[in-house]
Amino acid sequence: MNRWPAFLEGQAVLNVDASFIEGDYAGSCGAVIRDHRGSFMSASTARLEHVADVCTAGAATLLEGLKLARDTGCHNVVVRSGNIMVVDALRLNGGYSMVAAPEFDECRSYLQDFGRFTIEHCIRQSNYVAHELARRGHVHNPSRWIDAPSDFIVNLLADDAFIL
């Protein structure tokens, strides 16, 4: 069951997901930002080059999402990730790969600039759009959409709204 959760008015919701190819030490990421009602604000895909492990890929993905949120003009952000290691590392300030430390430090710096933020873990079903964007990042050039989503993102958002 997937329903858009209730968020407070004025909150922007950032969903991020990474795709990691262990043998290549590479991956891709996807991020989507919606307002508290679930309406599209922005999205991005990016390739992740030279990432050592899943935790580093997750931290790099979060960093890309936070950059998108900053560029979109977000201030009160709910960050949602399916990677529990990343969520716990930021919440508990530890418990992660030392290789990922620089990415986590930069994420913390970005989070402080937002003023108000929340970090939460979410299941894959409620991270559908970010997951599909991350998959797309493997085969397409990095892309950004602000204010106007492409047709394939509109379709993802529509599918996401109707998953029951």
Rosetta constraint file for C-alpha pairs under 8 A:
AtomPair CA 1 CA 125 HARMONIC 7.61 0.50
AtomPair CA 1 CA 163 HARMONIC 6.45 0.50
AtomPair CA 1 CA 164 HARMONIC 4.41 0.50
AtomPair CA 2 CA 125 HARMONIC 6.27 0.50
AtomPair CA 2 CA 126 HARMONIC 5.75 0.50
AtomPair CA 2 CA 160 HARMONIC 7.40 0.50
AtomPair CA 2 CA 161 HARMONIC 7.57 0.50
AtomPair CA 2 CA 162 HARMONIC 7.77 0.50
AtomPair CA 2 CA 163 HARMONIC 5.44 0.50
AtomPair CA 2 CA 164 HARMONIC 5.47 0.50
AtomPair CA 3 CA 126 HARMONIC 7.51 0.50
AtomPair CA 3 CA 161 HARMONIC 6.69 0.50
AtomPair CA 3 CA 162 HARMONIC 7.89 0.50
AtomPair CA 3 CA 163 HARMONIC 7.35 0.50
AtomPair CA 3 CA 164 HARMONIC 7.26 0.50
AtomPair CA 4 CA 37 HARMONIC 7.80 0.50
AtomPair CA 4 CA 38 HARMONIC 6.66 0.50
AtomPair CA 4 CA 126 HARMONIC 7.80 0.50
AtomPair CA 4 CA 161 HARMONIC 7.03 0.50
AtomPair CA 6 CA 36 HARMONIC 7.23 0.50
AtomPair CA 6 CA 37 HARMONIC 7.76 0.50
AtomPair CA 7 CA 11 HARMONIC 6.68 0.50
AtomPair CA 7 CA 36 HARMONIC 5.10 0.50
AtomPair CA 7 CA 37 HARMONIC 7.43 0.50
AtomPair CA 8 CA 36 HARMONIC 6.14 0.50
AtomPair CA 9 CA 36 HARMONIC 5.72 0.50
AtomPair CA 10 CA 35 HARMONIC 7.29 0.50
AtomPair CA 10 CA 36 HARMONIC 6.63 0.50
AtomPair CA 10 CA 76 HARMONIC 6.90 0.50
AtomPair CA 11 CA 35 HARMONIC 6.28 0.50
AtomPair CA 11 CA 36 HARMONIC 5.49 0.50
AtomPair CA 11 CA 75 HARMONIC 7.83 0.50
AtomPair CA 11 CA 76 HARMONIC 5.09 0.50
AtomPair CA 11 CA 77 HARMONIC 5.62 0.50
AtomPair CA 11 CA 78 HARMONIC 6.79 0.50
AtomPair CA 12 CA 33 HARMONIC 6.55 0.50
AtomPair CA 12 CA 34 HARMONIC 5.81 0.50
AtomPair CA 12 CA 35 HARMONIC 4.65 0.50
AtomPair CA 12 CA 36 HARMONIC 5.96 0.50
AtomPair CA 12 CA 74 HARMONIC 6.39 0.50
AtomPair CA 12 CA 75 HARMONIC 7.67 0.50
AtomPair CA 12 CA 76 HARMONIC 6.16 0.50
AtomPair CA 12 CA 77 HARMONIC 4.85 0.50
AtomPair CA 12 CA 78 HARMONIC 6.19 0.50
AtomPair CA 13 CA 33 HARMONIC 5.40 0.50
AtomPair CA 13 CA 34 HARMONIC 5.24 0.50
AtomPair CA 13 CA 35 HARMONIC 6.02 0.50
AtomPair CA 13 CA 36 HARMONIC 6.68 0.50
AtomPair CA 13 CA 77 HARMONIC 5.78 0.50
AtomPair CA 13 CA 78 HARMONIC 4.77 0.50
AtomPair CA 13 CA 79 HARMONIC 6.12 0.50
AtomPair CA 13 CA 80 HARMONIC 7.34 0.50
AtomPair CA 14 CA 31 HARMONIC 6.83 0.50
AtomPair CA 14 CA 32 HARMONIC 5.77 0.50
AtomPair CA 14 CA 33 HARMONIC 4.49 0.50
AtomPair CA 14 CA 34 HARMONIC 6.75 0.50
AtomPair CA 14 CA 65 HARMONIC 7.00 0.50
AtomPair CA 14 CA 69 HARMONIC 7.30 0.50
AtomPair CA 14 CA 77 HARMONIC 6.86 0.50
AtomPair CA 14 CA 78 HARMONIC 6.05 0.50
AtomPair CA 14 CA 79 HARMONIC 4.85 0.50
AtomPair CA 14 CA 80 HARMONIC 6.00 0.50
AtomPair CA 15 CA 31 HARMONIC 5.60 0.50
AtomPair CA 15 CA 32 HARMONIC 5.41 0.50
AtomPair CA 15 CA 33 HARMONIC 6.45 0.50
AtomPair CA 15 CA 65 HARMONIC 7.78 0.50
AtomPair CA 15 CA 79 HARMONIC 6.15 0.50
AtomPair CA 15 CA 80 HARMONIC 4.77 0.50
AtomPair CA 15 CA 81 HARMONIC 5.98 0.50
AtomPair CA 15 CA 127 HARMONIC 6.33 0.50
AtomPair CA 15 CA 130 HARMONIC 5.91 0.50
AtomPair CA 16 CA 29 HARMONIC 7.31 0.50
AtomPair CA 16 CA 30 HARMONIC 5.72 0.50
AtomPair CA 16 CA 31 HARMONIC 4.43 0.50
AtomPair CA 16 CA 32 HARMONIC 6.72 0.50
AtomPair CA 16 CA 61 HARMONIC 6.60 0.50
AtomPair CA 16 CA 62 HARMONIC 6.25 0.50
AtomPair CA 16 CA 65 HARMONIC 6.32 0.50
AtomPair CA 16 CA 79 HARMONIC 7.80 0.50
AtomPair CA 16 CA 80 HARMONIC 6.47 0.50
AtomPair CA 16 CA 81 HARMONIC 5.36 0.50
AtomPair CA 16 CA 82 HARMONIC 7.65 0.50
AtomPair CA 16 CA 127 HARMONIC 7.43 0.50
AtomPair CA 16 CA 130 HARMONIC 5.30 0.50
AtomPair CA 16 CA 131 HARMONIC 7.43 0.50
AtomPair CA 17 CA 29 HARMONIC 5.75 0.50
AtomPair CA 17 CA 30 HARMONIC 5.46 0.50
AtomPair CA 17 CA 31 HARMONIC 6.63 0.50
AtomPair CA 17 CA 58 HARMONIC 7.19 0.50
AtomPair CA 17 CA 61 HARMONIC 6.61 0.50
AtomPair CA 17 CA 62 HARMONIC 7.90 0.50
AtomPair CA 17 CA 81 HARMONIC 6.28 0.50
AtomPair CA 17 CA 82 HARMONIC 6.62 0.50
AtomPair CA 17 CA 83 HARMONIC 7.65 0.50
AtomPair CA 17 CA 127 HARMONIC 7.42 0.50
AtomPair CA 17 CA 130 HARMONIC 5.32 0.50
AtomPair CA 17 CA 131 HARMONIC 5.23 0.50
AtomPair CA 17 CA 134 HARMONIC 6.09 0.50
AtomPair CA 18 CA 27 HARMONIC 7.11 0.50
AtomPair CA 18 CA 28 HARMONIC 5.82 0.50
AtomPair CA 18 CA 29 HARMONIC 4.34 0.50
AtomPair CA 18 CA 30 HARMONIC 6.47 0.50
AtomPair CA 18 CA 57 HARMONIC 6.35 0.50
AtomPair CA 18 CA 58 HARMONIC 5.76 0.50
AtomPair CA 18 CA 61 HARMONIC 5.90 0.50
AtomPair CA 18 CA 131 HARMONIC 7.10 0.50
AtomPair CA 18 CA 134 HARMONIC 5.63 0.50
AtomPair CA 19 CA 27 HARMONIC 5.22 0.50
AtomPair CA 19 CA 28 HARMONIC 5.21 0.50
AtomPair CA 19 CA 29 HARMONIC 6.08 0.50
AtomPair CA 19 CA 57 HARMONIC 7.62 0.50
AtomPair CA 19 CA 131 HARMONIC 7.96 0.50
AtomPair CA 19 CA 134 HARMONIC 5.85 0.50
AtomPair CA 19 CA 135 HARMONIC 6.48 0.50
AtomPair CA 20 CA 25 HARMONIC 7.36 0.50
AtomPair CA 20 CA 26 HARMONIC 5.99 0.50
AtomPair CA 20 CA 27 HARMONIC 4.22 0.50
AtomPair CA 20 CA 28 HARMONIC 6.68 0.50
AtomPair CA 20 CA 53 HARMONIC 7.72 0.50
AtomPair CA 20 CA 54 HARMONIC 6.25 0.50
AtomPair CA 20 CA 57 HARMONIC 6.56 0.50
AtomPair CA 21 CA 25 HARMONIC 5.96 0.50
AtomPair CA 21 CA 26 HARMONIC 5.52 0.50
AtomPair CA 21 CA 27 HARMONIC 5.50 0.50
AtomPair CA 22 CA 26 HARMONIC 7.05 0.50
AtomPair CA 22 CA 53 HARMONIC 6.98 0.50
AtomPair CA 22 CA 54 HARMONIC 7.95 0.50
AtomPair CA 25 CA 49 HARMONIC 7.16 0.50
AtomPair CA 25 CA 50 HARMONIC 5.47 0.50
AtomPair CA 25 CA 51 HARMONIC 5.18 0.50
AtomPair CA 25 CA 52 HARMONIC 5.55 0.50
AtomPair CA 25 CA 53 HARMONIC 6.99 0.50
AtomPair CA 26 CA 47 HARMONIC 7.70 0.50
AtomPair CA 26 CA 48 HARMONIC 5.45 0.50
AtomPair CA 26 CA 49 HARMONIC 4.82 0.50
AtomPair CA 26 CA 50 HARMONIC 5.45 0.50
AtomPair CA 26 CA 51 HARMONIC 5.45 0.50
AtomPair CA 26 CA 52 HARMONIC 7.80 0.50
AtomPair CA 26 CA 57 HARMONIC 7.99 0.50
AtomPair CA 27 CA 47 HARMONIC 5.98 0.50
AtomPair CA 27 CA 48 HARMONIC 4.80 0.50
AtomPair CA 27 CA 49 HARMONIC 6.63 0.50
AtomPair CA 27 CA 51 HARMONIC 7.50 0.50
AtomPair CA 27 CA 57 HARMONIC 7.07 0.50
AtomPair CA 27 CA 138 HARMONIC 6.81 0.50
AtomPair CA 28 CA 45 HARMONIC 7.21 0.50
AtomPair CA 28 CA 46 HARMONIC 5.57 0.50
AtomPair CA 28 CA 47 HARMONIC 4.18 0.50
AtomPair CA 28 CA 48 HARMONIC 4.94 0.50
AtomPair CA 28 CA 61 HARMONIC 7.84 0.50
AtomPair CA 28 CA 134 HARMONIC 5.46 0.50
AtomPair CA 28 CA 135 HARMONIC 7.07 0.50
AtomPair CA 28 CA 137 HARMONIC 5.16 0.50
AtomPair CA 28 CA 138 HARMONIC 5.64 0.50
AtomPair CA 29 CA 45 HARMONIC 5.57 0.50
AtomPair CA 29 CA 46 HARMONIC 5.38 0.50
AtomPair CA 29 CA 47 HARMONIC 6.38 0.50
AtomPair CA 29 CA 48 HARMONIC 7.06 0.50
AtomPair CA 29 CA 61 HARMONIC 5.42 0.50
AtomPair CA 29 CA 64 HARMONIC 7.96 0.50
AtomPair CA 29 CA 130 HARMONIC 7.87 0.50
AtomPair CA 29 CA 133 HARMONIC 6.93 0.50
AtomPair CA 29 CA 134 HARMONIC 4.14 0.50
AtomPair CA 29 CA 135 HARMONIC 7.49 0.50
AtomPair CA 29 CA 137 HARMONIC 6.22 0.50
AtomPair CA 30 CA 43 HARMONIC 7.46 0.50
AtomPair CA 30 CA 44 HARMONIC 5.73 0.50
AtomPair CA 30 CA 45 HARMONIC 4.55 0.50
AtomPair CA 30 CA 46 HARMONIC 6.73 0.50
AtomPair CA 30 CA 61 HARMONIC 7.22 0.50
AtomPair CA 30 CA 65 HARMONIC 7.70 0.50
AtomPair CA 30 CA 130 HARMONIC 4.87 0.50
AtomPair CA 30 CA 131 HARMONIC 6.46 0.50
AtomPair CA 30 CA 132 HARMONIC 7.37 0.50
AtomPair CA 30 CA 133 HARMONIC 4.49 0.50
AtomPair CA 30 CA 134 HARMONIC 4.02 0.50
AtomPair CA 30 CA 135 HARMONIC 7.71 0.50
AtomPair CA 30 CA 137 HARMONIC 7.01 0.50
AtomPair CA 31 CA 43 HARMONIC 5.37 0.50
AtomPair CA 31 CA 44 HARMONIC 5.30 0.50
AtomPair CA 31 CA 45 HARMONIC 6.58 0.50
AtomPair CA 31 CA 61 HARMONIC 7.87 0.50
AtomPair CA 31 CA 64 HARMONIC 7.67 0.50
AtomPair CA 31 CA 65 HARMONIC 5.38 0.50
AtomPair CA 31 CA 68 HARMONIC 7.92 0.50
AtomPair CA 31 CA 130 HARMONIC 5.05 0.50
AtomPair CA 31 CA 133 HARMONIC 6.94 0.50
AtomPair CA 31 CA 134 HARMONIC 7.64 0.50
AtomPair CA 32 CA 40 HARMONIC 7.79 0.50
AtomPair CA 32 CA 41 HARMONIC 7.73 0.50
AtomPair CA 32 CA 42 HARMONIC 5.85 0.50
AtomPair CA 32 CA 43 HARMONIC 4.15 0.50
AtomPair CA 32 CA 44 HARMONIC 6.59 0.50
AtomPair CA 32 CA 65 HARMONIC 7.67 0.50
AtomPair CA 32 CA 129 HARMONIC 7.02 0.50
AtomPair CA 32 CA 130 HARMONIC 5.83 0.50
AtomPair CA 33 CA 40 HARMONIC 6.41 0.50
AtomPair CA 33 CA 41 HARMONIC 5.40 0.50
AtomPair CA 33 CA 42 HARMONIC 5.18 0.50
AtomPair CA 33 CA 43 HARMONIC 6.07 0.50
AtomPair CA 33 CA 69 HARMONIC 7.16 0.50
AtomPair CA 34 CA 38 HARMONIC 5.10 0.50
AtomPair CA 34 CA 39 HARMONIC 5.12 0.50
AtomPair CA 34 CA 40 HARMONIC 4.59 0.50
AtomPair CA 34 CA 41 HARMONIC 5.03 0.50
AtomPair CA 34 CA 42 HARMONIC 7.07 0.50
AtomPair CA 35 CA 39 HARMONIC 5.41 0.50
AtomPair CA 35 CA 40 HARMONIC 6.73 0.50
AtomPair CA 35 CA 41 HARMONIC 6.66 0.50
AtomPair CA 40 CA 147 HARMONIC 7.05 0.50
AtomPair CA 40 CA 148 HARMONIC 7.92 0.50
AtomPair CA 40 CA 149 HARMONIC 7.39 0.50
AtomPair CA 41 CA 72 HARMONIC 7.54 0.50
AtomPair CA 41 CA 146 HARMONIC 6.22 0.50
AtomPair CA 41 CA 147 HARMONIC 5.15 0.50
AtomPair CA 41 CA 148 HARMONIC 7.69 0.50
AtomPair CA 42 CA 68 HARMONIC 7.61 0.50
AtomPair CA 42 CA 72 HARMONIC 6.93 0.50
AtomPair CA 42 CA 144 HARMONIC 7.46 0.50
AtomPair CA 42 CA 145 HARMONIC 5.37 0.50
AtomPair CA 42 CA 146 HARMONIC 4.26 0.50
AtomPair CA 42 CA 147 HARMONIC 5.73 0.50
AtomPair CA 42 CA 148 HARMONIC 7.47 0.50
AtomPair CA 42 CA 149 HARMONIC 7.18 0.50
AtomPair CA 43 CA 68 HARMONIC 7.49 0.50
AtomPair CA 43 CA 144 HARMONIC 5.80 0.50
AtomPair CA 43 CA 145 HARMONIC 5.23 0.50
AtomPair CA 43 CA 146 HARMONIC 6.60 0.50
AtomPair CA 43 CA 149 HARMONIC 7.57 0.50
AtomPair CA 44 CA 65 HARMONIC 7.78 0.50
AtomPair CA 44 CA 68 HARMONIC 7.36 0.50
AtomPair CA 44 CA 133 HARMONIC 7.37 0.50
AtomPair CA 44 CA 142 HARMONIC 7.32 0.50
AtomPair CA 44 CA 143 HARMONIC 5.46 0.50
AtomPair CA 44 CA 144 HARMONIC 4.31 0.50
AtomPair CA 44 CA 145 HARMONIC 6.25 0.50
AtomPair CA 45 CA 133 HARMONIC 5.97 0.50
AtomPair CA 45 CA 134 HARMONIC 6.25 0.50
AtomPair CA 45 CA 136 HARMONIC 7.36 0.50
AtomPair CA 45 CA 137 HARMONIC 5.24 0.50
AtomPair CA 45 CA 142 HARMONIC 5.11 0.50
AtomPair CA 45 CA 143 HARMONIC 5.29 0.50
AtomPair CA 45 CA 144 HARMONIC 6.65 0.50
AtomPair CA 46 CA 64 HARMONIC 7.86 0.50
AtomPair CA 46 CA 134 HARMONIC 7.69 0.50
AtomPair CA 46 CA 137 HARMONIC 5.60 0.50
AtomPair CA 46 CA 141 HARMONIC 7.41 0.50
AtomPair CA 46 CA 142 HARMONIC 4.43 0.50
AtomPair CA 46 CA 143 HARMONIC 6.78 0.50
AtomPair CA 47 CA 137 HARMONIC 5.94 0.50
AtomPair CA 47 CA 138 HARMONIC 6.63 0.50
AtomPair CA 47 CA 141 HARMONIC 7.90 0.50
AtomPair CA 47 CA 142 HARMONIC 6.45 0.50
AtomPair CA 48 CA 57 HARMONIC 7.11 0.50
AtomPair CA 48 CA 60 HARMONIC 7.52 0.50
AtomPair CA 51 CA 56 HARMONIC 5.98 0.50
AtomPair CA 51 CA 57 HARMONIC 5.81 0.50
AtomPair CA 52 CA 56 HARMONIC 6.32 0.50
AtomPair CA 52 CA 57 HARMONIC 7.58 0.50
AtomPair CA 52 CA 99 HARMONIC 7.11 0.50
AtomPair CA 53 CA 57 HARMONIC 6.28 0.50
AtomPair CA 54 CA 58 HARMONIC 6.10 0.50
AtomPair CA 55 CA 59 HARMONIC 6.20 0.50
AtomPair CA 55 CA 85 HARMONIC 6.58 0.50
AtomPair CA 55 CA 86 HARMONIC 6.52 0.50
AtomPair CA 55 CA 96 HARMONIC 6.97 0.50
AtomPair CA 55 CA 97 HARMONIC 6.57 0.50
AtomPair CA 55 CA 100 HARMONIC 6.59 0.50
AtomPair CA 56 CA 60 HARMONIC 6.04 0.50
AtomPair CA 56 CA 97 HARMONIC 7.28 0.50
AtomPair CA 56 CA 99 HARMONIC 6.70 0.50
AtomPair CA 56 CA 100 HARMONIC 4.52 0.50
AtomPair CA 56 CA 103 HARMONIC 7.31 0.50
AtomPair CA 57 CA 61 HARMONIC 6.03 0.50
AtomPair CA 58 CA 62 HARMONIC 6.22 0.50
AtomPair CA 58 CA 83 HARMONIC 6.60 0.50
AtomPair CA 58 CA 86 HARMONIC 6.19 0.50
AtomPair CA 59 CA 63 HARMONIC 6.21 0.50
AtomPair CA 59 CA 86 HARMONIC 6.16 0.50
AtomPair CA 59 CA 100 HARMONIC 6.64 0.50
AtomPair CA 59 CA 103 HARMONIC 5.68 0.50
AtomPair CA 59 CA 104 HARMONIC 6.00 0.50
AtomPair CA 59 CA 107 HARMONIC 7.61 0.50
AtomPair CA 60 CA 64 HARMONIC 6.29 0.50
AtomPair CA 60 CA 103 HARMONIC 5.91 0.50
AtomPair CA 61 CA 65 HARMONIC 6.27 0.50
AtomPair CA 62 CA 66 HARMONIC 6.12 0.50
AtomPair CA 62 CA 107 HARMONIC 7.11 0.50
AtomPair CA 63 CA 67 HARMONIC 6.25 0.50
AtomPair CA 63 CA 103 HARMONIC 6.91 0.50
AtomPair CA 63 CA 106 HARMONIC 7.21 0.50
AtomPair CA 63 CA 107 HARMONIC 5.40 0.50
AtomPair CA 63 CA 110 HARMONIC 8.00 0.50
AtomPair CA 64 CA 68 HARMONIC 6.34 0.50
AtomPair CA 65 CA 69 HARMONIC 6.22 0.50
AtomPair CA 66 CA 70 HARMONIC 6.16 0.50
AtomPair CA 66 CA 107 HARMONIC 7.28 0.50
AtomPair CA 66 CA 110 HARMONIC 6.63 0.50
AtomPair CA 66 CA 111 HARMONIC 7.52 0.50
AtomPair CA 67 CA 71 HARMONIC 6.17 0.50
AtomPair CA 67 CA 110 HARMONIC 7.71 0.50
AtomPair CA 68 CA 72 HARMONIC 6.03 0.50
AtomPair CA 69 CA 73 HARMONIC 6.33 0.50
AtomPair CA 69 CA 74 HARMONIC 5.41 0.50
AtomPair CA 70 CA 74 HARMONIC 5.80 0.50
AtomPair CA 70 CA 75 HARMONIC 7.83 0.50
AtomPair CA 70 CA 114 HARMONIC 7.82 0.50
AtomPair CA 72 CA 146 HARMONIC 7.07 0.50
AtomPair CA 74 CA 114 HARMONIC 7.19 0.50
AtomPair CA 75 CA 114 HARMONIC 4.73 0.50
AtomPair CA 75 CA 115 HARMONIC 6.37 0.50
AtomPair CA 75 CA 116 HARMONIC 6.73 0.50
AtomPair CA 75 CA 117 HARMONIC 7.98 0.50
AtomPair CA 76 CA 114 HARMONIC 6.27 0.50
AtomPair CA 76 CA 115 HARMONIC 6.71 0.50
AtomPair CA 76 CA 116 HARMONIC 4.83 0.50
AtomPair CA 76 CA 117 HARMONIC 5.59 0.50
AtomPair CA 77 CA 114 HARMONIC 7.12 0.50
AtomPair CA 77 CA 116 HARMONIC 6.52 0.50
AtomPair CA 77 CA 117 HARMONIC 4.68 0.50
AtomPair CA 77 CA 118 HARMONIC 6.43 0.50
AtomPair CA 78 CA 117 HARMONIC 5.59 0.50
AtomPair CA 78 CA 118 HARMONIC 4.69 0.50
AtomPair CA 78 CA 119 HARMONIC 5.98 0.50
AtomPair CA 78 CA 120 HARMONIC 7.49 0.50
AtomPair CA 79 CA 117 HARMONIC 7.25 0.50
AtomPair CA 79 CA 118 HARMONIC 5.95 0.50
AtomPair CA 79 CA 119 HARMONIC 4.72 0.50
AtomPair CA 79 CA 120 HARMONIC 6.20 0.50
AtomPair CA 80 CA 119 HARMONIC 6.07 0.50
AtomPair CA 80 CA 120 HARMONIC 5.04 0.50
AtomPair CA 80 CA 121 HARMONIC 5.67 0.50
AtomPair CA 80 CA 122 HARMONIC 6.05 0.50
AtomPair CA 80 CA 127 HARMONIC 7.85 0.50
AtomPair CA 81 CA 86 HARMONIC 7.76 0.50
AtomPair CA 81 CA 87 HARMONIC 6.91 0.50
AtomPair CA 81 CA 119 HARMONIC 8.00 0.50
AtomPair CA 81 CA 120 HARMONIC 6.61 0.50
AtomPair CA 81 CA 121 HARMONIC 5.18 0.50
AtomPair CA 81 CA 122 HARMONIC 5.73 0.50
AtomPair CA 81 CA 127 HARMONIC 7.36 0.50
AtomPair CA 82 CA 121 HARMONIC 5.54 0.50
AtomPair CA 82 CA 122 HARMONIC 5.01 0.50
AtomPair CA 82 CA 123 HARMONIC 5.57 0.50
AtomPair CA 82 CA 124 HARMONIC 6.01 0.50
AtomPair CA 82 CA 127 HARMONIC 6.96 0.50
AtomPair CA 83 CA 87 HARMONIC 6.50 0.50
AtomPair CA 83 CA 121 HARMONIC 6.92 0.50
AtomPair CA 84 CA 88 HARMONIC 5.94 0.50
AtomPair CA 84 CA 121 HARMONIC 5.98 0.50
AtomPair CA 85 CA 89 HARMONIC 5.94 0.50
AtomPair CA 85 CA 95 HARMONIC 7.66 0.50
AtomPair CA 85 CA 96 HARMONIC 6.84 0.50
AtomPair CA 86 CA 90 HARMONIC 6.33 0.50
AtomPair CA 86 CA 96 HARMONIC 7.63 0.50
AtomPair CA 87 CA 91 HARMONIC 6.10 0.50
AtomPair CA 87 CA 119 HARMONIC 6.51 0.50
AtomPair CA 87 CA 120 HARMONIC 6.36 0.50
AtomPair CA 87 CA 121 HARMONIC 6.17 0.50
AtomPair CA 88 CA 92 HARMONIC 5.56 0.50
AtomPair CA 88 CA 93 HARMONIC 7.50 0.50
AtomPair CA 88 CA 94 HARMONIC 7.59 0.50
AtomPair CA 88 CA 95 HARMONIC 7.41 0.50
AtomPair CA 89 CA 93 HARMONIC 5.10 0.50
AtomPair CA 89 CA 94 HARMONIC 4.85 0.50
AtomPair CA 89 CA 95 HARMONIC 5.59 0.50
AtomPair CA 89 CA 96 HARMONIC 5.88 0.50
AtomPair CA 89 CA 104 HARMONIC 7.94 0.50
AtomPair CA 90 CA 94 HARMONIC 7.17 0.50
AtomPair CA 90 CA 104 HARMONIC 7.27 0.50
AtomPair CA 90 CA 108 HARMONIC 7.49 0.50
AtomPair CA 90 CA 119 HARMONIC 7.92 0.50
AtomPair CA 91 CA 119 HARMONIC 7.32 0.50
AtomPair CA 96 CA 100 HARMONIC 7.04 0.50
AtomPair CA 96 CA 101 HARMONIC 7.65 0.50
AtomPair CA 97 CA 101 HARMONIC 6.94 0.50
AtomPair CA 100 CA 104 HARMONIC 6.29 0.50
AtomPair CA 101 CA 105 HARMONIC 6.09 0.50
AtomPair CA 102 CA 106 HARMONIC 6.26 0.50
AtomPair CA 103 CA 107 HARMONIC 6.13 0.50
AtomPair CA 104 CA 108 HARMONIC 6.20 0.50
AtomPair CA 105 CA 109 HARMONIC 6.39 0.50
AtomPair CA 106 CA 110 HARMONIC 6.36 0.50
AtomPair CA 107 CA 111 HARMONIC 6.13 0.50
AtomPair CA 108 CA 112 HARMONIC 6.31 0.50
AtomPair CA 109 CA 113 HARMONIC 6.82 0.50
AtomPair CA 110 CA 114 HARMONIC 6.96 0.50
AtomPair CA 111 CA 115 HARMONIC 7.37 0.50
AtomPair CA 111 CA 117 HARMONIC 6.93 0.50
AtomPair CA 112 CA 116 HARMONIC 7.98 0.50
AtomPair CA 122 CA 126 HARMONIC 6.35 0.50
AtomPair CA 122 CA 127 HARMONIC 6.77 0.50
AtomPair CA 123 CA 127 HARMONIC 6.50 0.50
AtomPair CA 124 CA 128 HARMONIC 6.14 0.50
AtomPair CA 124 CA 131 HARMONIC 7.49 0.50
AtomPair CA 126 CA 160 HARMONIC 7.86 0.50
AtomPair CA 127 CA 131 HARMONIC 6.10 0.50
AtomPair CA 128 CA 132 HARMONIC 6.22 0.50
AtomPair CA 128 CA 156 HARMONIC 7.89 0.50
AtomPair CA 128 CA 160 HARMONIC 6.50 0.50
AtomPair CA 129 CA 133 HARMONIC 6.19 0.50
AtomPair CA 129 CA 153 HARMONIC 7.73 0.50
AtomPair CA 129 CA 156 HARMONIC 5.84 0.50
AtomPair CA 129 CA 157 HARMONIC 6.58 0.50
AtomPair CA 129 CA 160 HARMONIC 6.92 0.50
AtomPair CA 130 CA 134 HARMONIC 6.13 0.50
AtomPair CA 131 CA 135 HARMONIC 6.38 0.50
AtomPair CA 132 CA 136 HARMONIC 6.19 0.50
AtomPair CA 132 CA 156 HARMONIC 7.90 0.50
AtomPair CA 133 CA 137 HARMONIC 6.23 0.50
AtomPair CA 134 CA 138 HARMONIC 7.18 0.50
AtomPair CA 135 CA 139 HARMONIC 7.84 0.50
AtomPair CA 136 CA 140 HARMONIC 6.11 0.50
AtomPair CA 137 CA 141 HARMONIC 6.78 0.50
AtomPair CA 137 CA 142 HARMONIC 6.36 0.50
AtomPair CA 145 CA 149 HARMONIC 5.64 0.50
AtomPair CA 145 CA 150 HARMONIC 7.37 0.50
AtomPair CA 149 CA 153 HARMONIC 5.76 0.50
AtomPair CA 149 CA 154 HARMONIC 6.25 0.50
AtomPair CA 150 CA 154 HARMONIC 6.39 0.50
AtomPair CA 151 CA 155 HARMONIC 6.27 0.50
AtomPair CA 152 CA 156 HARMONIC 6.27 0.50
AtomPair CA 153 CA 157 HARMONIC 6.07 0.50
AtomPair CA 154 CA 158 HARMONIC 6.14 0.50
AtomPair CA 155 CA 159 HARMONIC 6.10 0.50
AtomPair CA 156 CA 160 HARMONIC 6.01 0.50
AtomPair CA 157 CA 161 HARMONIC 6.21 0.50
AtomPair CA 158 CA 162 HARMONIC 6.51 0.50
AtomPair CA 159 CA 163 HARMONIC 6.26 0.50
